[in-house]
Amino acid sequence: MRIVRDRQLDGLRAVAVTMVLYAHFFAADGSYWGHIGVRLFFVLSGFLITRLLLEARDDLRFEPATALKSFYARRALRIFPPYFAVLSFVWLTNLESSNEVLAWHALYLSNFWYAVQNEWTPWILCHTWSLSIEEQFYLIWPLIVLIAPRRSIIGICVGVIACSLAYRFYWPLTGVPSLARDLLPPASMDALAAGALLAAYRLESAAWPRWTRLSWMPLLGASFILLWMRPVSSTPALEWLAWIALEALPLVPLAMLVGCCSKGMDGYVGRMAELPAFTALGRISYGVYLYHAIVLALVVKAQPWLPVNVSEQGAGRVLVAGAATLLIASISWLTFEKPLNELKRHFPYVRPGSRGSAAVPVDCGKVLPTSDYQ
């Protein structure tokens, strides 16, 4: 079974987390780029976990119980320690009076909390809604991939995407926009399932379907136009349609971008994605995403002692909060996350030494490195 680090996918992680930082640190108009960045993270996550689980399933040594236990053990080692370290820090400092709602976040129900309240309070933990979505996805999706008939995986992915799109068309009928439309699980299942569909399809065929090759550029162009026009005032009906379109139209271009990077793109774009700065940022992107709101809150509190304006969106906030976030995420990766990540070797997706083939994947005699993310 092949488990490798995809360097260009690290570059995509860097792009996604940069979009989030741009929206939270610099943009003053409620930039939608941060949401696009989160959607890219969802496509990446759906693709990677589905690819790894399907590769485990195709191995001669595959046992569902072993693969499932290893998946959850590896996820716990990667996600839980820094996440609960952040919650512990928030509990000790009680930033924004967050202690009253920490139980929701500890149970990965952040998205439900903010949906019920219909406001981003406390803001300091609002970014955890997407981490809750992923954990909720992890509860069910590995069971489907490992147990459902192999030939039905693609159909299930298409069905999940269709249900998610149907969910979006329901919300205009309610007449009132709310956070629930973006934060409840069906709102993000299309991006996660799009990544999963990509993984399932690419294991069967290396060629893109004709409709994706013909449609990705018009869809990308339409998405950019909608992003450019978003600040312009319009009627409620048009705003609803623009919201639905901005959720649905970028899916194919994002999935194709992930697919191309997973195979390795040539040319200028591929070389850009593999720049050391990009891959390094991608490697620590989970920490950057997890810590950035906490760092921003502390930096704003320190405004009286800082020579630049960090109380408002802008260059000063990017310079100070951005640098502090990168520094803390780097230290966290080197001293905390990476050592825990190395324990994943004790949880292979297939049982070593059983039923036939070699216990470790090799390529021309070299052992392939284990992914830091899966």
C-alpha positions as CSV (number, residue, x, y, z in Angstrom):
1,M,0.0,0.0,0.0
2,R,1.4,3.4,-0.9
3,I,1.3,6.1,1.8
4,V,3.4,9.1,0.6
5,R,3.7,12.8,1.4
6,D,2.3,14.8,-1.5
7,R,4.5,17.9,-1.7
8,Q,2.2,19.8,-4.0
9,L,-0.8,19.1,-1.7
10,D,1.3,20.8,1.1
11,G,1.4,23.8,-1.2
12,L,-2.4,23.7,-1.5
13,R,-2.7,23.6,2.3
14,A,-0.5,26.7,2.4
15,V,-2.9,28.4,-0.1
16,A,-5.9,27.4,1.9
17,V,-4.6,28.6,5.3
18,T,-3.4,31.9,3.7
19,M,-6.9,32.6,2.5
20,V,-8.2,32.2,6.0
21,L,-5.5,34.5,7.4
22,Y,-6.2,37.0,4.8
23,A,-9.9,37.1,5.7
24,H,-9.3,37.3,9.4
25,F,-6.2,39.5,9.5
26,F,-6.4,41.8,6.5
27,A,-9.7,42.0,4.6
28,A,-12.1,44.6,5.9
29,D,-15.2,43.7,4.0
30,G,-16.1,40.2,5.3
31,S,-14.0,38.6,2.6
32,Y,-15.4,35.3,1.2
33,W,-11.9,34.0,0.5
34,G,-11.6,32.6,4.0
35,H,-14.6,30.4,3.3
36,I,-13.1,29.3,0.0
37,G,-10.0,28.3,1.9
38,V,-12.0,26.2,4.3
39,R,-13.8,24.5,1.4
40,L,-10.4,23.7,-0.1
41,F,-9.4,22.1,3.2
42,F,-12.6,20.0,3.1
43,V,-11.9,18.8,-0.4
44,L,-8.3,17.9,0.6
45,S,-9.4,16.1,3.7
46,G,-12.1,14.1,1.9
47,F,-9.6,13.1,-0.8
48,L,-6.8,12.1,1.4
49,I,-8.7,10.0,3.9
50,T,-10.7,8.3,1.2
51,R,-7.6,7.5,-0.9
52,L,-5.8,6.0,2.1
53,L,-8.8,3.9,3.2
54,L,-9.4,2.6,-0.3
55,E,-5.7,1.8,-0.8
56,A,-5.9,-0.2,2.5
57,R,-9.0,-1.9,1.3
58,D,-7.3,-3.0,-1.9
59,D,-4.4,-4.5,-0.1
60,L,-4.3,-8.3,0.2
61,R,-3.8,-8.0,4.0
62,F,-6.9,-5.8,4.5
63,E,-9.0,-6.3,7.6
64,P,-11.8,-3.8,8.2
65,A,-11.3,-3.8,12.0
66,T,-7.5,-3.2,11.8
67,A,-8.0,-0.4,9.2
68,L,-10.7,1.3,11.2
69,K,-8.8,1.2,14.5
70,S,-5.7,2.5,12.9
71,F,-7.6,5.3,11.2
72,Y,-9.1,6.6,14.5
73,A,-5.8,6.2,16.4
74,R,-3.9,8.1,13.7
75,R,-6.5,10.8,13.6
76,A,-6.4,11.1,17.4
77,L,-2.6,11.5,17.4
78,R,-2.8,14.2,14.7
79,I,-5.8,16.2,15.8
80,F,-6.5,15.9,19.5
81,P,-3.3,17.0,21.3
82,P,-3.0,20.5,19.8
83,Y,-6.8,21.0,19.8
84,F,-7.2,20.2,23.4
85,A,-4.1,22.2,24.3
86,V,-5.9,25.2,22.8
87,L,-9.0,24.5,24.8
88,S,-7.0,24.1,27.9
89,F,-5.3,27.5,27.3
90,V,-8.7,29.1,26.7
91,W,-10.0,27.5,29.9
92,L,-7.1,28.8,32.0
93,T,-7.4,32.3,30.6
94,N,-11.2,32.4,30.1
95,L,-10.7,34.6,27.0
96,E,-14.0,36.1,25.9
97,S,-15.7,34.2,28.7
98,S,-15.4,31.1,26.7
99,N,-15.4,28.7,29.6
100,E,-19.2,28.6,29.7
101,V,-19.3,27.0,26.2
102,L,-16.1,24.9,26.3
103,A,-18.1,21.6,26.6
104,W,-19.6,22.2,23.1
105,H,-16.1,22.6,21.7
106,A,-14.6,19.7,23.6
107,L,-17.3,17.5,22.1
108,Y,-16.7,18.8,18.6
109,L,-20.1,20.4,18.5
110,S,-18.8,24.0,17.8
111,N,-20.8,24.2,14.6
112,F,-24.0,23.4,16.4
113,W,-23.3,25.9,19.1
114,Y,-22.8,28.8,16.7
115,A,-25.8,27.7,14.6
116,V,-28.1,27.6,17.6
117,Q,-26.9,31.0,18.8
118,N,-26.8,32.5,15.3
119,E,-23.9,34.6,16.2
120,W,-20.1,34.3,16.4
121,T,-19.8,34.4,20.2
122,P,-17.2,33.7,21.5
123,W,-15.3,34.7,18.4
124,I,-12.0,33.3,19.7
125,L,-13.2,29.7,19.0
126,C,-15.4,30.4,16.0
127,H,-12.9,28.8,13.6
128,T,-13.4,25.5,15.3
129,W,-16.7,25.0,13.5
130,S,-14.9,23.5,10.5
131,L,-12.8,21.2,12.7
132,S,-16.1,19.9,14.2
133,I,-17.5,19.3,10.8
134,E,-14.5,17.2,9.9
135,E,-14.7,15.2,13.1
136,Q,-18.4,14.5,12.5
137,F,-17.5,13.4,9.0
138,Y,-14.8,11.1,10.4
139,L,-17.4,9.3,12.6
140,I,-19.3,7.9,9.6
141,W,-17.3,8.1,6.4
142,P,-14.5,5.5,7.2
143,L,-17.2,2.9,8.0
144,I,-18.8,3.6,4.6
145,V,-15.5,3.4,2.7
146,L,-14.4,0.2,4.4
147,I,-17.6,-1.7,4.6
148,A,-19.9,-0.6,1.7
149,P,-19.5,-2.5,-1.6
150,R,-16.5,-1.2,-3.4
151,R,-18.4,-0.5,-6.6
152,S,-20.9,1.7,-4.8
153,I,-18.5,4.2,-3.3
154,I,-18.6,6.6,-6.3
155,G,-22.5,6.4,-6.3
156,I,-22.5,7.2,-2.5
157,C,-20.3,10.2,-3.0
158,V,-22.5,11.5,-5.8
159,G,-25.6,11.0,-3.6
160,V,-24.0,12.9,-0.7
161,I,-23.2,15.8,-3.0
162,A,-26.7,15.9,-4.4
163,C,-28.2,15.9,-0.8
164,S,-25.9,18.7,0.2
165,L,-27.0,20.8,-2.9
166,A,-30.6,20.1,-2.1
167,Y,-30.1,21.3,1.4
168,R,-28.8,24.6,0.0
169,F,-31.9,25.1,-2.1
170,Y,-34.0,24.6,1.0
171,W,-32.7,27.7,2.8
172,P,-34.1,30.4,0.5
173,L,-37.5,29.0,1.3
174,T,-37.0,30.0,5.0
175,G,-36.7,33.6,4.0
176,V,-34.1,34.5,6.6
177,P,-30.3,34.0,6.3
178,S,-28.7,32.4,9.3
179,L,-25.4,30.8,10.4
180,A,-27.1,27.4,10.4
181,R,-27.2,27.3,6.6
182,D,-23.4,27.3,6.5
183,L,-22.6,25.5,9.8
184,L,-24.8,22.4,9.9
185,P,-23.1,19.3,8.5
186,P,-25.0,19.0,5.2
187,A,-23.6,22.4,4.2
188,S,-20.1,21.1,4.0
189,M,-20.6,17.4,3.0
190,D,-20.5,18.3,-0.7
191,A,-16.9,19.5,-0.4
192,L,-15.8,16.5,1.7
193,A,-17.7,14.1,-0.6
194,A,-16.2,15.9,-3.7
195,G,-12.7,15.1,-2.4
196,A,-13.8,11.5,-1.7
197,L,-15.3,11.2,-5.1
198,L,-12.0,12.4,-6.6
199,A,-10.1,9.7,-4.7
200,A,-12.5,6.9,-5.6
201,Y,-12.5,7.9,-9.3
202,R,-8.8,8.5,-9.6
203,L,-8.0,5.0,-8.3
204,E,-9.9,3.6,-11.2
205,S,-9.0,6.0,-14.0
206,A,-6.1,8.5,-14.5
207,A,-8.1,10.5,-17.1
208,W,-10.5,13.3,-16.2
209,P,-14.1,12.9,-17.4
210,R,-14.8,15.0,-20.5
211,W,-17.4,17.1,-18.7
212,T,-14.9,18.2,-16.0
213,R,-12.3,19.2,-18.7
214,L,-14.9,21.3,-20.5
215,S,-16.6,22.9,-17.4
216,W,-13.8,23.7,-14.9
217,M,-12.7,26.9,-16.6
218,P,-16.2,28.4,-17.1
219,L,-17.1,27.4,-13.5
220,L,-13.9,29.0,-12.2
221,G,-14.6,32.2,-14.2
222,A,-18.1,32.4,-12.9
223,S,-16.9,32.0,-9.3
224,F,-14.4,34.9,-9.7
225,I,-17.1,37.1,-11.1
226,L,-19.4,36.3,-8.2
227,L,-16.7,37.0,-5.7
228,W,-16.0,40.3,-7.4
229,M,-19.7,41.3,-7.4
230,R,-20.4,40.0,-3.9
231,P,-20.0,43.4,-2.1
232,V,-22.5,45.0,-4.6
233,S,-26.0,45.5,-3.1
234,S,-28.7,43.4,-4.7
235,T,-32.2,42.0,-4.0
236,P,-32.6,39.2,-1.4
237,A,-33.4,36.7,-4.1
238,L,-30.2,37.5,-6.0
239,E,-28.2,37.3,-2.9
240,W,-29.5,33.8,-2.2
241,L,-28.7,32.7,-5.7
242,A,-25.2,34.2,-5.4
243,W,-24.7,32.3,-2.1
244,I,-25.7,29.0,-3.6
245,A,-23.6,29.6,-6.7
246,L,-20.5,30.5,-4.7
247,E,-20.9,27.3,-2.7
248,A,-21.5,25.0,-5.7
249,L,-19.5,26.4,-8.6
250,P,-16.0,26.3,-7.2
251,L,-16.3,22.6,-6.3
252,V,-15.2,21.2,-9.6
253,P,-12.2,23.6,-10.0
254,L,-11.1,22.9,-6.4
255,A,-11.4,19.1,-6.9
256,M,-9.5,19.2,-10.1
257,L,-6.8,21.3,-8.4
258,V,-6.4,18.7,-5.7
259,G,-6.4,15.9,-8.2
260,C,-3.7,17.5,-10.4
261,C,-1.5,18.3,-7.4
262,S,-1.9,14.8,-6.1
263,K,-0.4,13.4,-9.3
264,G,2.1,16.2,-9.6
265,M,1.7,19.2,-11.9
266,D,4.5,20.2,-14.2
267,G,5.5,23.7,-15.2
268,Y,5.4,27.0,-13.3
269,V,2.4,26.1,-11.2
270,G,3.8,22.8,-10.0
271,R,7.2,24.4,-9.2
272,M,5.4,27.2,-7.2
273,A,3.4,24.6,-5.2
274,E,6.7,22.8,-4.3
275,L,8.6,25.9,-3.1
276,P,10.1,25.2,0.3
277,A,8.2,28.1,1.9
278,F,4.9,26.8,0.6
279,T,5.5,23.2,1.7
280,A,6.8,24.3,5.1
281,L,3.6,26.5,5.6
282,G,1.5,23.6,4.4
283,R,3.1,21.3,6.9
284,I,2.2,23.5,9.9
285,S,-1.1,24.6,8.4
286,Y,-3.2,22.8,11.0
287,G,-1.4,24.7,13.8
288,V,-1.7,28.0,11.9
289,Y,-5.4,27.5,11.5
290,L,-5.9,26.3,15.1
291,Y,-3.8,29.0,16.9
292,H,-4.4,32.1,14.7
293,A,-7.6,33.3,16.5
294,I,-6.0,32.9,19.9
295,V,-2.9,34.8,18.8
296,L,-5.1,37.5,17.3
297,A,-7.0,38.0,20.6
298,L,-3.8,38.3,22.6
299,V,-2.2,40.6,20.1
300,V,-5.3,42.9,20.2
301,K,-5.0,43.0,24.0
302,A,-1.4,44.0,23.7
303,Q,-2.2,47.0,21.4
304,P,-1.2,49.6,24.0
305,W,2.4,48.3,23.8
306,L,2.6,47.9,20.0
307,P,3.8,50.6,17.6
308,V,1.4,49.5,14.8
309,N,-2.4,49.2,14.6
310,V,-3.5,45.6,15.3
311,S,-7.0,46.5,16.5
312,E,-8.3,46.7,13.0
313,Q,-7.9,44.6,9.9
314,G,-4.9,45.6,7.9
315,A,-1.1,45.4,7.3
316,G,-0.2,45.9,11.0
317,R,-2.4,43.0,12.1
318,V,-0.9,40.8,9.3
319,L,2.6,41.7,10.3
320,V,2.3,41.2,14.1
321,A,-0.4,38.5,14.4
322,G,0.7,36.7,11.3
323,A,4.3,36.5,12.4
324,A,3.4,35.4,15.9
325,T,1.0,32.7,14.5
326,L,3.7,31.3,12.2
327,L,6.2,31.3,15.1
328,I,3.9,29.5,17.5
329,A,2.7,27.0,14.9
330,S,6.3,26.2,13.9
331,I,7.3,25.6,17.5
332,S,4.2,23.5,18.1
333,W,5.0,21.4,15.1
334,L,8.7,20.8,15.9
335,T,8.3,20.2,19.7
336,F,4.8,18.8,20.1
337,E,3.0,17.7,16.9
338,K,5.8,16.0,15.0
339,P,7.0,13.7,17.8
340,L,3.4,12.6,18.3
341,N,3.0,12.1,14.6
342,E,5.9,9.7,14.5
343,L,3.9,7.4,16.8
344,K,1.6,6.7,13.8
345,R,4.0,4.0,12.7
346,H,2.6,1.8,15.4
347,F,-0.9,1.9,13.7
348,P,-0.6,0.6,10.1
349,Y,-3.7,0.4,8.1
350,V,-3.0,-3.3,7.3
351,R,-1.6,-5.8,9.7
352,P,2.2,-6.3,9.0
353,G,3.3,-9.8,7.9
354,S,-0.1,-11.4,7.3
355,R,-1.4,-13.1,4.2
356,G,1.3,-12.5,1.7
357,S,2.9,-9.3,0.5
358,A,5.7,-7.3,2.2
359,A,5.0,-5.4,5.4
360,V,6.2,-2.0,4.2
361,P,5.6,-0.2,0.9
362,V,8.7,0.1,-1.2
363,D,9.6,2.0,-4.4
364,C,12.8,0.9,-6.1
365,G,14.1,-0.5,-2.9
366,K,13.3,2.6,-0.8
367,V,10.8,2.8,2.0
368,L,8.3,5.5,1.4
369,P,7.8,8.1,4.1
370,T,4.5,8.1,6.0
371,S,2.2,11.0,5.6
372,D,2.2,13.6,8.4
373,Y,-1.5,14.2,8.0
374,Q,-3.3,10.8,7.7
